[in-house]
């Protein structure tokens, strides 16, 4: 088996200067626009799967004996 090794320290991807930190904080505050095709068959399939799991969760929550 091969071992994974990196030359970067764990803090390499974190902002180090105050200016960089302000930039990352500003990005977090902005809303990210996500464009999802709600009519796509994959989206509908995923939505039905999520709804089904949620319904089962609610049913088990209401009646934990089953």
CHARMM-style PDB file with segment names, atoms N, HN, CA, C and O in Angstrom:
ATOM      1  N   UNK     1       0.831  -1.182   0.000  1.00  0.00      PROA
ATOM      2  CA  UNK     1       0.000   0.000   0.000  1.00  0.00      PROA
ATOM      3  C   UNK     1       0.878   1.248   0.000  1.00  0.00      PROA
ATOM      4  O   UNK     1       1.935   1.271   0.630  1.00  0.00      PROA
ATOM      5  N   UNK     2       0.451   2.246  -0.683  1.00  0.00      PROA
ATOM      6  HN  UNK     2      -0.408   2.227  -1.195  1.00  0.00      PROA
ATOM      7  CA  UNK     2       1.207   3.493  -0.706  1.00  0.00      PROA
ATOM      8  C   UNK     2       0.637   4.454   0.323  1.00  0.00      PROA
ATOM      9  O   UNK     2      -0.566   4.469   0.584  1.00  0.00      PROA
ATOM     10  N   UNK     3       1.509   5.243   0.894  1.00  0.00      PROA
ATOM     11  HN  UNK     3       2.486   5.231   0.682  1.00  0.00      PROA
ATOM     12  CA  UNK     3       1.080   6.227   1.880  1.00  0.00      PROA
ATOM     13  C   UNK     3       0.914   7.570   1.200  1.00  0.00      PROA
ATOM     14  O   UNK     3       1.681   7.934   0.309  1.00  0.00      PROA
ATOM     15  N   UNK     4      -0.088   8.293   1.631  1.00  0.00      PROA
ATOM     16  HN  UNK     4      -0.711   7.998   2.355  1.00  0.00      PROA
ATOM     17  CA  UNK     4      -0.297   9.633   1.108  1.00  0.00      PROA
ATOM     18  C   UNK     4       0.579  10.597   1.883  1.00  0.00      PROA
ATOM     19  O   UNK     4       0.597  10.577   3.114  1.00  0.00      PROA
ATOM     20  N   UNK     5       1.290  11.423   1.182  1.00  0.00      PROA
ATOM     21  HN  UNK     5       1.276  11.440   0.182  1.00  0.00      PROA
ATOM     22  CA  UNK     5       2.100  12.425   1.866  1.00  0.00      PROA
ATOM     23  C   UNK     5       1.965  13.746   1.138  1.00  0.00      PROA
ATOM     24  O   UNK     5       1.895  13.799  -0.090  1.00  0.00      PROA
ATOM     25  N   UNK     6       1.931  14.796   1.911  1.00  0.00      PROA
ATOM     26  HN  UNK     6       1.988  14.753   2.909  1.00  0.00      PROA
ATOM     27  CA  UNK     6       1.855  16.128   1.331  1.00  0.00      PROA
ATOM     28  C   UNK     6       2.989  16.965   1.870  1.00  0.00      PROA
ATOM     29  O   UNK     6       3.438  16.763   2.999  1.00  0.00      PROA
ATOM     30  N   UNK     7       3.444  17.884   1.085  1.00  0.00      PROA
ATOM     31  HN  UNK     7       3.079  18.048   0.169  1.00  0.00      PROA
ATOM     32  CA  UNK     7       4.506  18.782   1.502  1.00  0.00      PROA
ATOM     33  C   UNK     7       3.955  20.036   2.149  1.00  0.00      PROA
ATOM     34  O   UNK     7       4.708  20.835   2.705  1.00  0.00      PROA
ATOM     35  N   UNK     8       2.640  20.213   2.080  1.00  0.00      PROA
ATOM     36  HN  UNK     8       2.028  19.564   1.628  1.00  0.00      PROA
ATOM     37  CA  UNK     8       2.026  21.406   2.624  1.00  0.00      PROA
ATOM     38  C   UNK     8       1.667  21.191   4.082  1.00  0.00      PROA
ATOM     39  O   UNK     8       1.309  20.088   4.494  1.00  0.00      PROA
ATOM     40  N   UNK     9       1.766  22.259   4.852  1.00  0.00      PROA
ATOM     41  HN  UNK     9       2.057  23.155   4.517  1.00  0.00      PROA
ATOM     42  CA  UNK     9       1.334  22.187   6.238  1.00  0.00      PROA
ATOM     43  C   UNK     9      -0.182  22.273   6.284  1.00  0.00      PROA
ATOM     44  O   UNK     9      -0.786  22.736   5.317  1.00  0.00      PROA
ATOM     45  N   UNK    10      -0.818  21.850   7.359  1.00  0.00      PROA
ATOM     46  HN  UNK    10      -0.327  21.474   8.145  1.00  0.00      PROA
ATOM     47  CA  UNK    10      -2.281  21.911   7.442  1.00  0.00      PROA
ATOM     48  C   UNK    10      -2.839  23.325   7.336  1.00  0.00      PROA
ATOM     49  O   UNK    10      -3.992  23.507   6.943  1.00  0.00      PROA
ATOM     50  N   UNK    11      -2.045  24.317   7.677  1.00  0.00      PROA
ATOM     51  HN  UNK    11      -1.108  24.170   7.996  1.00  0.00      PROA
ATOM     52  CA  UNK    11      -2.515  25.696   7.634  1.00  0.00      PROA
ATOM     53  C   UNK    11      -2.227  26.367   6.295  1.00  0.00      PROA
ATOM     54  O   UNK    11      -2.434  27.573   6.160  1.00  0.00      PROA
ATOM     55  N   UNK    12      -1.762  25.628   5.319  1.00  0.00      PROA
ATOM     56  HN  UNK    12      -1.594  24.648   5.428  1.00  0.00      PROA
ATOM     57  CA  UNK    12      -1.380  26.220   4.040  1.00  0.00      PROA
ATOM     58  C   UNK    12      -2.558  26.829   3.297  1.00  0.00      PROA
ATOM     59  O   UNK    12      -2.380  27.797   2.558  1.00  0.00      PROA
ATOM     60  N   UNK    13      -3.748  26.289   3.473  1.00  0.00      PROA
ATOM     61  HN  UNK    13      -3.892  25.502   4.074  1.00  0.00      PROA
ATOM     62  CA  UNK    13      -4.894  26.806   2.740  1.00  0.00      PROA
ATOM     63  C   UNK    13      -5.669  27.853   3.534  1.00  0.00      PROA
ATOM     64  O   UNK    13      -6.680  28.359   3.047  1.00  0.00      PROA
ATOM     65  N   UNK    14      -5.226  28.187   4.729  1.00  0.00      PROA
ATOM     66  HN  UNK    14      -4.404  27.776   5.124  1.00  0.00      PROA
ATOM     67  CA  UNK    14      -5.895  29.198   5.530  1.00  0.00      PROA
ATOM     68  C   UNK    14      -5.303  30.565   5.230  1.00  0.00      PROA
ATOM     69  O   UNK    14      -4.142  30.676   4.837  1.00  0.00      PROA
ATOM     70  N   UNK    15      -6.113  31.609   5.419  1.00  0.00      PROA
ATOM     71  HN  UNK    15      -7.056  31.519   5.738  1.00  0.00      PROA
ATOM     72  CA  UNK    15      -5.653  32.973   5.197  1.00  0.00      PROA
ATOM     73  C   UNK    15      -4.674  33.344   6.299  1.00  0.00      PROA
ATOM     74  O   UNK    15      -4.947  33.117   7.477  1.00  0.00      PROA
ATOM     75  N   UNK    16      -3.530  33.915   5.920  1.00  0.00      PROA
ATOM     76  HN  UNK    16      -3.308  34.099   4.962  1.00  0.00      PROA
ATOM     77  CA  UNK    16      -2.517  34.235   6.911  1.00  0.00      PROA
ATOM     78  C   UNK    16      -2.503  35.717   7.271  1.00  0.00      PROA
ATOM     79  O   UNK    16      -2.276  36.067   8.429  1.00  0.00      PROA
ATOM     80  N   UNK    17      -2.738  36.575   6.313  1.00  0.00      PROA
ATOM     81  HN  UNK    17      -2.922  36.290   5.372  1.00  0.00      PROA
ATOM     82  CA  UNK    17      -2.709  38.006   6.603  1.00  0.00      PROA
ATOM     83  C   UNK    17      -4.118  38.518   6.878  1.00  0.00      PROA
ATOM     84  O   UNK    17      -5.095  37.910   6.440  1.00  0.00      PROA
ATOM     85  N   UNK    18      -4.232  39.633   7.600  1.00  0.00      PROA
ATOM     86  HN  UNK    18      -3.439  40.127   7.956  1.00  0.00      PROA
ATOM     87  CA  UNK    18      -5.561  40.193   7.895  1.00  0.00      PROA
ATOM     88  C   UNK    18      -6.338  40.570   6.640  1.00  0.00      PROA
ATOM     89  O   UNK    18      -7.562  40.448   6.608  1.00  0.00      PROA
ATOM     90  N   UNK    19      -5.626  41.033   5.592  1.00  0.00      PROA
ATOM     91  HN  UNK    19      -4.631  41.132   5.618  1.00  0.00      PROA
ATOM     92  CA  UNK    19      -6.311  41.405   4.352  1.00  0.00      PROA
ATOM     93  C   UNK    19      -6.954  40.185   3.705  1.00  0.00      PROA
ATOM     94  O   UNK    19      -8.092  40.246   3.238  1.00  0.00      PROA
ATOM     95  N   UNK    20      -6.219  39.080   3.681  1.00  0.00      PROA
ATOM     96  HN  UNK    20      -5.295  39.031   4.061  1.00  0.00      PROA
ATOM     97  CA  UNK    20      -6.757  37.859   3.083  1.00  0.00      PROA
ATOM     98  C   UNK    20      -7.940  37.344   3.894  1.00  0.00      PROA
ATOM     99  O   UNK    20      -8.903  36.822   3.332  1.00  0.00      PROA
ATOM    100  N   UNK    21      -7.866  37.490   5.207  1.00  0.00      PROA
ATOM    101  HN  UNK    21      -7.084  37.914   5.663  1.00  0.00      PROA
ATOM    102  CA  UNK    21      -8.957  37.032   6.063  1.00  0.00      PROA
ATOM    103  C   UNK    21     -10.219  37.838   5.798  1.00  0.00      PROA
ATOM    104  O   UNK    21     -11.315  37.279   5.772  1.00  0.00      PROA
ATOM    105  N   UNK    22     -10.081  39.148   5.600  1.00  0.00      PROA
ATOM    106  HN  UNK    22      -9.190  39.602   5.621  1.00  0.00      PROA
ATOM    107  CA  UNK    22     -11.232  39.998   5.300  1.00  0.00      PROA
ATOM    108  C   UNK    22     -11.865  39.597   3.976  1.00  0.00      PROA
ATOM    109  O   UNK    22     -13.089  39.595   3.844  1.00  0.00      PROA
ATOM    110  N   UNK    23     -11.035  39.256   2.996  1.00  0.00      PROA
ATOM    111  HN  UNK    23     -10.041  39.257   3.103  1.00  0.00      PROA
ATOM    112  CA  UNK    23     -11.556  38.844   1.693  1.00  0.00      PROA
ATOM    113  C   UNK    23     -12.367  37.558   1.815  1.00  0.00      PROA
ATOM    114  O   UNK    23     -13.433  37.435   1.211  1.00  0.00      PROA
ATOM    115  N   UNK    24     -11.868  36.600   2.594  1.00  0.00      PROA
ATOM    116  HN  UNK    24     -11.002  36.699   3.085  1.00  0.00      PROA
ATOM    117  CA  UNK    24     -12.599  35.344   2.739  1.00  0.00      PROA
ATOM    118  C   UNK    24     -13.881  35.549   3.525  1.00  0.00      PROA
ATOM    119  O   UNK    24     -14.889  34.904   3.236  1.00  0.00      PROA
ATOM    120  N   UNK    25     -13.865  36.442   4.522  1.00  0.00      PROA
ATOM    121  HN  UNK    25     -13.046  36.966   4.757  1.00  0.00      PROA
ATOM    122  CA  UNK    25     -15.082  36.741   5.275  1.00  0.00      PROA
ATOM    123  C   UNK    25     -16.113  37.407   4.377  1.00  0.00      PROA
ATOM    124  O   UNK    25     -17.307  37.140   4.510  1.00  0.00      PROA
ATOM    125  N   UNK    26     -15.675  38.272   3.463  1.00  0.00      PROA
ATOM    126  HN  UNK    26     -14.704  38.489   3.354  1.00  0.00      PROA
ATOM    127  CA  UNK    26     -16.597  38.944   2.551  1.00  0.00      PROA
ATOM    128  C   UNK    26     -17.230  37.934   1.598  1.00  0.00      PROA
ATOM    129  O   UNK    26     -18.411  38.044   1.272  1.00  0.00      PROA
ATOM    130  N   UNK    27     -16.457  36.960   1.156  1.00  0.00      PROA
ATOM    131  HN  UNK    27     -15.497  36.870   1.421  1.00  0.00      PROA
ATOM    132  CA  UNK    27     -16.995  35.935   0.259  1.00  0.00      PROA
ATOM    133  C   UNK    27     -18.052  35.096   0.964  1.00  0.00      PROA
ATOM    134  O   UNK    27     -19.041  34.698   0.349  1.00  0.00      PROA
ATOM    135  N   UNK    28     -17.850  34.827   2.247  1.00  0.00      PROA
ATOM    136  HN  UNK    28     -17.046  35.150   2.746  1.00  0.00      PROA
ATOM    137  CA  UNK    28     -18.819  34.031   2.999  1.00  0.00      PROA
ATOM    138  C   UNK    28     -20.131  34.779   3.142  1.00  0.00      PROA
ATOM    139  O   UNK    28     -21.196  34.162   3.167  1.00  0.00      PROA
ATOM    140  N   UNK    29     -20.069  36.106   3.236  1.00  0.00      PROA
ATOM    141  HN  UNK    29     -19.204  36.607   3.216  1.00  0.00      PROA
ATOM    142  CA  UNK    29     -21.258  36.914   3.413  1.00  0.00      PROA
ATOM    143  C   UNK    29     -22.093  37.019   2.155  1.00  0.00      PROA
ATOM    144  O   UNK    29     -23.307  37.203   2.235  1.00  0.00      PROA
ATOM    145  N   UNK    30     -21.468  36.907   0.997  1.00  0.00      PROA
ATOM    146  HN  UNK    30     -20.482  36.758   0.932  1.00  0.00      PROA
ATOM    147  CA  UNK    30     -22.198  37.010  -0.265  1.00  0.00      PROA
ATOM    148  C   UNK    30     -22.999  35.737  -0.506  1.00  0.00      PROA
ATOM    149  O   UNK    30     -22.568  34.637  -0.163  1.00  0.00      PROA
ATOM    150  N   UNK    31     -24.176  35.913  -1.102  1.00  0.00      PROA
ATOM    151  HN  UNK    31     -24.526  36.807  -1.380  1.00  0.00      PROA
ATOM    152  CA  UNK    31     -24.968  34.738  -1.446  1.00  0.00      PROA
ATOM    153  C   UNK    31     -24.441  34.137  -2.736  1.00  0.00      PROA
ATOM    154  O   UNK    31     -24.101  34.848  -3.681  1.00  0.00      PROA
ATOM    155  N   UNK    32     -24.381  32.832  -2.754  1.00  0.00      PROA
ATOM    156  HN  UNK    32     -24.657  32.254  -1.986  1.00  0.00      PROA
ATOM    157  CA  UNK    32     -23.916  32.127  -3.935  1.00  0.00      PROA
ATOM    158  C   UNK    32     -25.131  31.731  -4.761  1.00  0.00      PROA
ATOM    159  O   UNK    32     -26.038  31.065  -4.263  1.00  0.00      PROA
ATOM    160  N   UNK    33     -25.145  32.140  -6.016  1.00  0.00      PROA
ATOM    161  HN  UNK    33     -24.408  32.681  -6.421  1.00  0.00      PROA
ATOM    162  CA  UNK    33     -26.270  31.809  -6.886  1.00  0.00      PROA
ATOM    163  C   UNK    33     -26.047  30.428  -7.478  1.00  0.00      PROA
ATOM    164  O   UNK    33     -25.032  30.169  -8.125  1.00  0.00      PROA
ATOM    165  N   UNK    34     -27.003  29.555  -7.250  1.00  0.00      PROA
ATOM    166  HN  UNK    34     -27.828  29.766  -6.725  1.00  0.00      PROA
ATOM    167  CA  UNK    34     -26.913  28.190  -7.747  1.00  0.00      PROA
ATOM    168  C   UNK    34     -28.032  27.987  -8.758  1.00  0.00      PROA
ATOM    169  O   UNK    34     -29.204  28.222  -8.462  1.00  0.00      PROA
ATOM    170  N   UNK    35     -27.662  27.553  -9.941  1.00  0.00      PROA
ATOM    171  HN  UNK    35     -26.710  27.362 -10.182  1.00  0.00      PROA
ATOM    172  CA  UNK    35     -28.636  27.340 -11.004  1.00  0.00      PROA
ATOM    173  C   UNK    35     -28.905  25.845 -11.130  1.00  0.00      PROA
ATOM    174  O   UNK    35     -28.060  25.090 -11.611  1.00  0.00      PROA
ATOM    175  N   UNK    36     -30.094  25.424 -10.692  1.00  0.00      PROA
ATOM    176  HN  UNK    36     -30.781  26.037 -10.301  1.00  0.00      PROA
ATOM    177  CA  UNK    36     -30.478  24.015 -10.752  1.00  0.00      PROA
ATOM    178  C   UNK    36     -31.652  23.874 -11.706  1.00  0.00      PROA
ATOM    179  O   UNK    36     -32.638  24.604 -11.603  1.00  0.00      PROA
ATOM    180  N   UNK    37     -31.543  22.939 -12.628  1.00  0.00      PROA
ATOM    181  HN  UNK    37     -30.743  22.346 -12.712  1.00  0.00      PROA
ATOM    182  CA  UNK    37     -32.639  22.665 -13.554  1.00  0.00      PROA
ATOM    183  C   UNK    37     -33.671  21.807 -12.832  1.00  0.00      PROA
ATOM    184  O   UNK    37     -33.472  20.605 -12.657  1.00  0.00      PROA
ATOM    185  N   UNK    38     -34.770  22.425 -12.416  1.00  0.00      PROA
ATOM    186  HN  UNK    38     -34.932  23.401 -12.558  1.00  0.00      PROA
ATOM    187  CA  UNK    38     -35.781  21.719 -11.637  1.00  0.00      PROA
ATOM    188  C   UNK    38     -36.612  20.747 -12.467  1.00  0.00      PROA
ATOM    189  O   UNK    38     -37.349  19.936 -11.908  1.00  0.00      PROA
ATOM    190  N   UNK    39     -36.507  20.816 -13.781  1.00  0.00      PROA
ATOM    191  HN  UNK    39     -35.909  21.476 -14.235  1.00  0.00      PROA
ATOM    192  CA  UNK    39     -37.272  19.907 -14.632  1.00  0.00      PROA
ATOM    193  C   UNK    39     -36.446  18.713 -15.105  1.00  0.00      PROA
ATOM    194  O   UNK    39     -36.957  17.847 -15.815  1.00  0.00      PROA
ATOM    195  N   UNK    40     -35.185  18.664 -14.719  1.00  0.00      PROA
ATOM    196  HN  UNK    40     -34.769  19.367 -14.143  1.00  0.00      PROA
ATOM    197  CA  UNK    40     -34.324  17.558 -15.137  1.00  0.00      PROA
ATOM    198  C   UNK    40     -34.771  16.264 -14.462  1.00  0.00      PROA
ATOM    199  O   UNK    40     -35.132  16.275 -13.285  1.00  0.00      PROA
ATOM    200  N   UNK    41     -34.751  15.161 -15.188  1.00  0.00      PROA
ATOM    201  HN  UNK    41     -34.457  15.153 -16.144  1.00  0.00      PROA
ATOM    202  CA  UNK    41     -35.179  13.880 -14.603  1.00  0.00      PROA
ATOM    203  C   UNK    41     -34.353  13.483 -13.376  1.00  0.00      PROA
ATOM    204  O   UNK    41     -34.892  12.906 -12.432  1.00  0.00      PROA
ATOM    205  N   UNK    42     -33.055  13.785 -13.382  1.00  0.00      PROA
ATOM    206  HN  UNK    42     -32.617  14.253 -14.149  1.00  0.00      PROA
ATOM    207  CA  UNK    42     -32.205  13.440 -12.242  1.00  0.00      PROA
ATOM    208  C   UNK    42     -32.626  14.212 -11.001  1.00  0.00      PROA
ATOM    209  O   UNK    42     -32.605  13.679  -9.891  1.00  0.00      PROA
ATOM    210  N   UNK    43     -33.012  15.479 -11.197  1.00  0.00      PROA
ATOM    211  HN  UNK    43     -33.029  15.911 -12.098  1.00  0.00      PROA
ATOM    212  CA  UNK    43     -33.439  16.311 -10.078  1.00  0.00      PROA
ATOM    213  C   UNK    43     -34.739  15.787  -9.494  1.00  0.00      PROA
ATOM    214  O   UNK    43     -34.888  15.708  -8.275  1.00  0.00      PROA
ATOM    215  N   UNK    44     -35.673  15.430 -10.350  1.00  0.00      PROA
ATOM    216  HN  UNK    44     -35.552  15.493 -11.341  1.00  0.00      PROA
ATOM    217  CA  UNK    44     -36.950  14.892  -9.882  1.00  0.00      PROA
ATOM    218  C   UNK    44     -36.740  13.575  -9.135  1.00  0.00      PROA
ATOM    219  O   UNK    44     -37.365  13.331  -8.103  1.00  0.00      PROA
ATOM    220  N   UNK    45     -35.867  12.741  -9.660  1.00  0.00      PROA
ATOM    221  HN  UNK    45     -35.359  12.940 -10.499  1.00  0.00      PROA
ATOM    222  CA  UNK    45     -35.575  11.456  -9.030  1.00  0.00      PROA
ATOM    223  C   UNK    45     -34.955  11.665  -7.643  1.00  0.00      PROA
ATOM    224  O   UNK    45     -35.320  10.989  -6.681  1.00  0.00      PROA
ATOM    225  N   UNK    46     -34.026  12.599  -7.557  1.00  0.00      PROA
ATOM    226  HN  UNK    46     -33.730  13.148  -8.338  1.00  0.00      PROA
ATOM    227  CA  UNK    46     -33.389  12.898  -6.275  1.00  0.00      PROA
ATOM    228  C   UNK    46     -34.392  13.468  -5.284  1.00  0.00      PROA
ATOM    229  O   UNK    46     -34.372  13.116  -4.105  1.00  0.00      PROA
ATOM    230  N   UNK    47     -35.270  14.347  -5.756  1.00  0.00      PROA
ATOM    231  HN  UNK    47     -35.286  14.633  -6.714  1.00  0.00      PROA
ATOM    232  CA  UNK    47     -36.281  14.945  -4.880  1.00  0.00      PROA
ATOM    233  C   UNK    47     -37.215  13.878  -4.327  1.00  0.00      PROA
ATOM    234  O   UNK    47     -37.549  13.902  -3.142  1.00  0.00      PROA
ATOM    235  N   UNK    48     -37.637  12.947  -5.166  1.00  0.00      PROA
ATOM    236  HN  UNK    48     -37.366  12.927  -6.128  1.00  0.00      PROA
ATOM    237  CA  UNK    48     -38.515  11.869  -4.707  1.00  0.00      PROA
ATOM    238  C   UNK    48     -37.814  10.977  -3.682  1.00  0.00      PROA
ATOM    239  O   UNK    48     -38.433  10.532  -2.715  1.00  0.00      PROA
ATOM    240  N   UNK    49     -36.539  10.719  -3.895  1.00  0.00      PROA
ATOM    241  HN  UNK    49     -36.037  11.080  -4.681  1.00  0.00      PROA
ATOM    242  CA  UNK    49     -35.786   9.898  -2.949  1.00  0.00      PROA
ATOM    243  C   UNK    49     -35.667  10.599  -1.599  1.00  0.00      PROA
ATOM    244  O   UNK    49     -35.838   9.973  -0.553  1.00  0.00      PROA
ATOM    245  N   UNK    50     -35.376  11.890  -1.623  1.00  0.00      PROA
ATOM    246  HN  UNK    50     -35.237  12.399  -2.472  1.00  0.00      PROA
ATOM    247  CA  UNK    50     -35.252  12.663  -0.385  1.00  0.00      PROA
ATOM    248  C   UNK    50     -36.586  12.716   0.343  1.00  0.00      PROA
ATOM    249  O   UNK    50     -36.640  12.549   1.562  1.00  0.00      PROA
ATOM    250  N   UNK    51     -37.659  12.946  -0.399  1.00  0.00      PROA
ATOM    251  HN  UNK    51     -37.616  13.081  -1.389  1.00  0.00      PROA
ATOM    252  CA  UNK    51     -38.989  13.014   0.213  1.00  0.00      PROA
ATOM    253  C   UNK    51     -39.375  11.678   0.839  1.00  0.00      PROA
ATOM    254  O   UNK    51     -39.951  11.642   1.927  1.00  0.00      PROA
ATOM    255  N   UNK    52     -39.061  10.588   0.160  1.00  0.00      PROA
ATOM    256  HN  UNK    52     -38.593  10.617  -0.724  1.00  0.00      PROA
ATOM    257  CA  UNK    52     -39.376   9.266   0.690  1.00  0.00      PROA
ATOM    258  C   UNK    52     -38.628   8.980   1.981  1.00  0.00      PROA
ATOM    259  O   UNK    52     -39.205   8.459   2.935  1.00  0.00      PROA
ATOM    260  N   UNK    53     -37.348   9.319   2.012  1.00  0.00      PROA
ATOM    261  HN  UNK    53     -36.879   9.742   1.237  1.00  0.00      PROA
ATOM    262  CA  UNK    53     -36.560   9.107   3.226  1.00  0.00      PROA
ATOM    263  C   UNK    53     -37.074   9.979   4.360  1.00  0.00      PROA
ATOM    264  O   UNK    53     -37.108   9.545   5.512  1.00  0.00      PROA
ATOM    265  N   UNK    54     -37.472  11.201   4.044  1.00  0.00      PROA
ATOM    266  HN  UNK    54     -37.444  11.553   3.109  1.00  0.00      PROA
ATOM    267  CA  UNK    54     -38.001  12.094   5.069  1.00  0.00      PROA
ATOM    268  C   UNK    54     -39.314  11.553   5.629  1.00  0.00      PROA
ATOM    269  O   UNK    54     -39.546  11.604   6.836  1.00  0.00      PROA
ATOM    270  N   UNK    55     -40.167  11.038   4.754  1.00  0.00      PROA
ATOM    271  HN  UNK    55     -39.979  10.996   3.773  1.00  0.00      PROA
ATOM    272  CA  UNK    55     -41.443  10.468   5.220  1.00  0.00      PROA
ATOM    273  C   UNK    55     -41.211   9.267   6.132  1.00  0.00      PROA
ATOM    274  O   UNK    55     -41.888   9.112   7.149  1.00  0.00      PROA
ATOM    275  N   UNK    56     -40.241   8.408   5.760  1.00  0.00      PROA
ATOM    276  HN  UNK    56     -39.692   8.534   4.934  1.00  0.00      PROA
ATOM    277  CA  UNK    56     -39.915   7.263   6.618  1.00  0.00      PROA
ATOM    278  C   UNK    56     -39.363   7.734   7.959  1.00  0.00      PROA
ATOM    279  O   UNK    56     -39.679   7.161   9.002  1.00  0.00      PROA
ATOM    280  N   UNK    57     -38.544   8.770   7.929  1.00  0.00      PROA
ATOM    281  HN  UNK    57     -38.288   9.236   7.082  1.00  0.00      PROA
ATOM    282  CA  UNK    57     -37.995   9.334   9.157  1.00  0.00      PROA
ATOM    283  C   UNK    57     -39.115   9.843  10.061  1.00  0.00      PROA
ATOM    284  O   UNK    57     -39.116   9.580  11.263  1.00  0.00      PROA
ATOM    285  N   UNK    58     -40.070  10.573   9.479  1.00  0.00      PROA
ATOM    286  HN  UNK    58     -40.070  10.786   8.502  1.00  0.00      PROA
ATOM    287  CA  UNK    58     -41.187  11.102  10.259  1.00  0.00      PROA
ATOM    288  C   UNK    58     -42.040   9.968  10.828  1.00  0.00      PROA
ATOM    289  O   UNK    58     -42.509  10.048  11.963  1.00  0.00      PROA
ATOM    290  N   UNK    59     -42.237   8.926  10.044  1.00  0.00      PROA
ATOM    291  HN  UNK    59     -41.856   8.861   9.121  1.00  0.00      PROA
ATOM    292  CA  UNK    59     -43.042   7.790  10.497  1.00  0.00      PROA
ATOM    293  C   UNK    59     -42.364   7.098  11.674  1.00  0.00      PROA
ATOM    294  O   UNK    59     -43.023   6.756  12.656  1.00  0.00      PROA
ATOM    295  N   UNK    60     -41.044   6.888  11.583  1.00  0.00      PROA
ATOM    296  HN  UNK    60     -40.508   7.166  10.785  1.00  0.00      PROA
ATOM    297  CA  UNK    60     -40.306   6.253  12.678  1.00  0.00      PROA
ATOM    298  C   UNK    60     -40.276   7.151  13.907  1.00  0.00      PROA
ATOM    299  O   UNK    60     -40.310   6.670  15.040  1.00  0.00      PROA
ATOM    300  N   UNK    61     -40.213   8.440  13.678  1.00  0.00      PROA
ATOM    301  HN  UNK    61     -40.186   8.831  12.758  1.00  0.00      PROA
ATOM    302  CA  UNK    61     -40.197   9.391  14.781  1.00  0.00      PROA
ATOM    303  C   UNK    61     -41.523   9.333  15.544  1.00  0.00      PROA
ATOM    304  O   UNK    61     -41.550   9.410  16.772  1.00  0.00      PROA
ATOM    305  N   UNK    62     -42.614   9.196  14.799  1.00  0.00      PROA
ATOM    306  HN  UNK    62     -42.592   9.133  13.801  1.00  0.00      PROA
ATOM    307  CA  UNK    62     -43.947   9.143  15.398  1.00  0.00      PROA
ATOM    308  C   UNK    62     -44.183   7.802  16.087  1.00  0.00      PROA
ATOM    309  O   UNK    62     -44.742   7.758  17.182  1.00  0.00      PROA
ATOM    310  N   UNK    63     -43.760   6.712  15.453  1.00  0.00      PROA
ATOM    311  HN  UNK    63     -43.306   6.748  14.563  1.00  0.00      PROA
ATOM    312  CA  UNK    63     -43.984   5.368  15.978  1.00  0.00      PROA
ATOM    313  C   UNK    63     -42.654   4.611  16.001  1.00  0.00      PROA
ATOM    314  O   UNK    63     -42.360   3.871  15.063  1.00  0.00      PROA
ATOM    315  N   UNK    64     -41.843   4.780  17.053  1.00  0.00      PROA
ATOM    316  HN  UNK    64     -42.082   5.381  17.816  1.00  0.00      PROA
ATOM    317  CA  UNK    64     -40.510   4.165  17.070  1.00  0.00      PROA
ATOM    318  C   UNK    64     -40.521   2.643  17.187  1.00  0.00      PROA
ATOM    319  O   UNK    64     -39.475   2.020  17.007  1.00  0.00      PROA
ATOM    320  N   UNK    65     -41.654   2.027  17.477  1.00  0.00      PROA
ATOM    321  HN  UNK    65     -42.504   2.533  17.623  1.00  0.00      PROA
ATOM    322  CA  UNK    65     -41.701   0.568  17.632  1.00  0.00      PROA
ATOM    323  C   UNK    65     -41.620  -0.176  16.303  1.00  0.00      PROA
ATOM    324  O   UNK    65     -41.299  -1.364  16.291  1.00  0.00      PROA
ATOM    325  N   UNK    66     -41.904   0.497  15.172  1.00  0.00      PROA
ATOM    326  HN  UNK    66     -42.164   1.463  15.181  1.00  0.00      PROA
ATOM    327  CA  UNK    66     -41.874  -0.202  13.886  1.00  0.00      PROA
ATOM    328  C   UNK    66     -40.598  -0.020  13.131  1.00  0.00      PROA
ATOM    329  OT1 UNK    66     -40.448  -0.557  12.034  1.00  0.00      PROA
TER     330      UNK     66
END
